[in-house]
Amino acid sequence: MSPWWLMIPILSAFLGWLTIQLFVKLFFGFVFPRKRQQWTVQLAKTVSTELFSFADLETKITSPESLQKIMPQVEVHIDDFLRKGLPKSFPMISAFIGERTINQLKEIFLKELETIFPLVMKGYVKNLQEDLNLEQMVIDKVTAIPTDKIQVSVYQAIGSDLNKAALLAALLGLLIGLVQLGIVLATVSF
């Protein structure tokens, strides 16, 4: 047996490893730049339909729990308005309004806000949905990211997996090379 025949499995392993390396380089060098816009549009559609829902946002914003979370802030602002803002705007009223009247007005305002707040927020979310083109926002944001930065991020995220794939391809190439060597040796012996 010639020692050159041992090059078959070694070259096969090298070619397996090289194939993965070339695939990654070709992907980021040619395929990704050409298909980036198409993938960006598809990503934007997925984000706008699957990951973000205005209906979920509306439900969350108008829920009683959300209202209860903001009511203390609202109460502080209403109290501040009734004690400071109203007397500034209408000095004559301050002579007729006492602590009890302020508390009654505050209670009335807070009850009314509990009723109208969900309606106002539903309208706000509806306007937001009409005015905000989420799909276009995602397209603009992703398009603004340089290809080099995406490539670096992908390498950071799956670089070890790419190395494992290259090693696996090298092992597969070695196995194929050993099979080829076995076939060559078997045919030469006969």
Residue pairs with C-beta under 8 A, 6 or more apart in sequence:
1 185
1 188
5 181
5 184
5 185
6 181
8 177
8 180
8 181
8 184
9 173
9 174
9 177
9 178
9 180
9 181
10 174
10 177
11 177
12 173
12 174
12 176
12 177
12 180
13 170
13 171
13 173
13 174
13 177
14 170
14 173
15 173
16 169
16 170
16 171
16 172
16 173
16 174
16 176
17 166
17 167
17 169
17 170
17 173
19 169
19 173
20 162
20 165
20 166
20 169
21 166
24 162
28 147
28 151
28 154
32 147
32 150
32 151
33 147
36 143
36 147
37 143
40 138
40 139
40 142
40 143
41 139
43 138
43 142
44 134
44 135
44 136
44 138
44 139
44 142
45 135
47 134
47 135
47 138
48 134
48 135
48 138
52 134
54 125
54 126
54 128
54 129
57 125
58 121
58 122
58 125
58 126
60 66
61 121
61 124
61 125
62 117
62 118
62 121
62 122
67 114
67 117
67 118
71 110
71 113
71 114
74 110
74 113
75 106
75 110
78 106
78 109
78 110
79 102
79 106
82 97
82 102
82 105
82 106
83 102
86 93
86 94
86 97
87 93
87 94
87 97
97 105
155 162
